Amino acid sequence: MAYCNRKTYELRYSDFDFKDELTPTSLLALVQESACASADELGFGYDDLRPLGYGFLVVSTYCKLRRPVALGEHITVETWPLPPRHVIFERDYRVLSGEEEVAALASRWCLVDMSNFSLLLPDKMGEVHTNCPYRNEKSVEVPNWKIQKITDGREMYRMRVNVSHCDHYLHANNTRYLDFFIDCFSMEELKHRRISSFQIVYAKQAKEGRELSLFRQDFEGYSVCEAWSEGELLTQFRIDWEERHESR
């Protein structure tokens, strides 16, 4: 039987937004909890790699939302690693409410030497890599792992990376960027739209004290946001929309 880590989560009130729908940030945080649990049981989790001075960093995530998850529901996350390709480690996820698939995600990660952030090949994990039950199955097809750059964006706001944004790698946790980007939109805008998919690409890390400028450009059916700091593009975000027909 193909390997799969499967875990059911009871959702908190704080996981939901003003529409009583699961936030993208909470969804991403939960699937990454499952990714960490899967890595732990396969022998290449945080505690396994830390003594070696290695760590996994996510570089891109794509999410296809079948429908919003409503307040009162529980979700089950299934995840598995795909065979690595050079320095790229892929992992897919399936998110269920009962037996219904409500979201499917794909992510790309890199194994890095935490002393200098150089990229490492899979064989650095030794037998853990050799014996890993990689699963050559996709939960969703990613249209494009790259996000187009903004050419005529407007600055939405500025902010500073603070302690509450940072994780054990001492930079803004990747899930927090979804909050940063969702804040580029107003409640009134979000009230009339449903997210059909989103994608986030990480280029540079942002440590405590760094000031970010958030930009946004709208296109037909989707929007692209970018986080810049000191002339560097740090992170990109694409969000695809559907009109919301139900009244709230």
N, C-alpha and C positions, 0 to 999 in steps of 0.2 A: 504494500500500500504506500502511495506517495506521501512523503513527509509534509506535515502541516501543523503549525502551532495554532491552537484554537482557544479563545478565551472570551467569556461573556462579561460585559461591564454594566454595572448599575450606574445610570447617569444621574448627576447632581443637578439641582436647580441652576447652579452657577455655570453649567455647561451650555445653557440655552440663552438665546438672544431675546430682543424685545418682541419678536414674532413667535416666541416659544418654540424655536427651532434650534437644533444642535448647531453650535457655531463651527465654522471651518477650523478655528484654532483648537477647539476641544476635540474635533474629529481627528485632526492631525496628531495631536498629543496622544490620543488613545491608540492609534495604529502604531505609533512609535513606541508606546509601552509594549505592545505586542512584538514589535521588531526586537526590542531589547530582551524580552523574555525568550524569544526564539534563539537569539544569539547566545544567551546564557546557557540554554539547554544543549546547544550544538558545540559549545566549548570556545566560542570567540566573542564572549560578552565583555563588558567594561572591566570587570574584575580579572578576567583572563588576560586581557591585552595590556592593562595598566602596568604590570611588572615589567613588561617588555618595552615600555615606552611608546606603545602604539595606540591608535584609536581610530574609530570609524567616524567620518564626517559625511553627512548627507549633502549632496550637491544639487539634487533636483527631485521634485515630487510632482506627479500629475494625479489629479483626482477627477473621476467622472461620477457625478451625483445623479442617481436614478430618481430620487425624490428626497425632500427634506425629512429628517428624523424629528418627530414631534415630542414635546414634553410628555413624559409618562412611558415612553418606550425604553427598552434595553437594546443594546447592540452586541453582536458577537463578531469578533475580528478573527479572520483566518489569514495567516501569512506564511510565506516560504521564500527561501533564497533561490535565485536562478544561477546557473553557471556563470562565473565571472568572465569578463572579457578584458584582457590586459589589466589595466588598473581600475576598471569599472566593475563594481559589485551591484547587482540588481536585486531588488526584492519587491514582490507583489503582495497585494492585500485584497481580500474580499470582505465587505462589511454587510452583515445580515441583521435584519429585524425579524425574529422568528425564522422562517425559512425563506423570507424575501430578501433578495439582494438590493440594498439601498445605495451602495457606493462600491466602486472598485478603484484601487490606487496602484500606482507603480512608482518606484523610487530608485534613485541611483546614489551610490555611496562610494567613497574612496577610503582606503586604509592608508593612514599617514603616520610618519614618525613625528611624535608630538614635540620633539626637541627643535625641529626645523621645518615641519610641515611638508617634508618631501613625500611623494607618493610611493607606495610600496606595492609589490606584486603579491598575488595570492599565496605563493609558495613560502612567504615569510610566516604564514600561520602553520606551516609544517603539516603534520598528520591530520590536524583538525580540518585543513582544507582538503587533503587527499581523501579523507573518509566522510566528508560532508554529503548528506543526501540531497544535493541540489535537485531542484524540480524544474524541468524545462517546460513550464506552462505559464502563459500570460493571463492575468485577470482582465486586462484592458489593453487596447492598442493606443499608444501615445502618438498623437498626430505629428508632433515635432518636439524633440527634447530642447530645442532652442526657442527663445521668445524674442520676437522682433523688438528692436530698440525704439524708444520714443524719439520722435523727430520734432514734434510740436506740442510738448507737454506743458502743463502749468503746475507751478509749485502749490501744493495743497497745504502743507504746514512743515514746521521744523520741530525737532525733538532731540533730546539727549539720551543716550543709552545709560541706564542707571543699574544699580545693583540688582534690583528685582527682575531685570530682563536677562540676567546672565546665568550661565550654567557652570558645570564643573570644568569646562574648557576655558572659562574666564571670558567668554564672549556672549553676545546676545543669542539666546537659544533660538534655534531655527523656527520653532513654532510661534514665537512671539512676533515674528515678522508678519504673520497673517493678521494679527491685531493692528499692527502699524498700517498695513495696506487697506484693511477694511475701514479704518478710520479716515481714509481718503474719500469716503462716500457718506452722504447724509442718511438719516433715518428715512426721510421722505423718498429718496432715491431707492433705497433698499426695500421699502415697503411695497413697491410696485414691480419688483424684479425677483426672479428666482435664479439662484446660481445653478447652472447646468454642469459646469466644470471649472476647475481652477488649476493653475500650475505655478510653481515657484522655483526659481533658479538662484543658487547662491554662488557668488563669485569671490567675495572677500568677507572676512570676519569684521565685526564691529565690537570693540571692547568698551568697558566702562568709561564714560566721559566723552565718548565720540559723538559729535553732533551729526544728525541725519537730516537730509532734506528729502521730502517725499513728493514725487511728481506723478502726474496722471495724464493720460491721453485716452480719449474715447473714440471707438471705431463702431462700425455697424455690427451690433450684436455682441460686442465685447469691449473690454477696457484693459489697458496695460498701465501698470504702476512701476516706478523705480525708486530705489533708495540710494541716494548719493551722499558721499562724505569726502570733503577735502579734494574734490575733483575726481574721485573714484566712484565708479558704479559698483555698488556692493551686492544688490539683490534686485531681481526682477519678478514681477507677478503679473499673470494674465488671468482674467476672470471672464467667463462666457456666461451670457444672460439668456433667460427666457422670461417673457412677460408673465406676470402673476395674474391669473384670472379669478381666483377666489378672493373674496373680500375678507378683511380682518378688522 
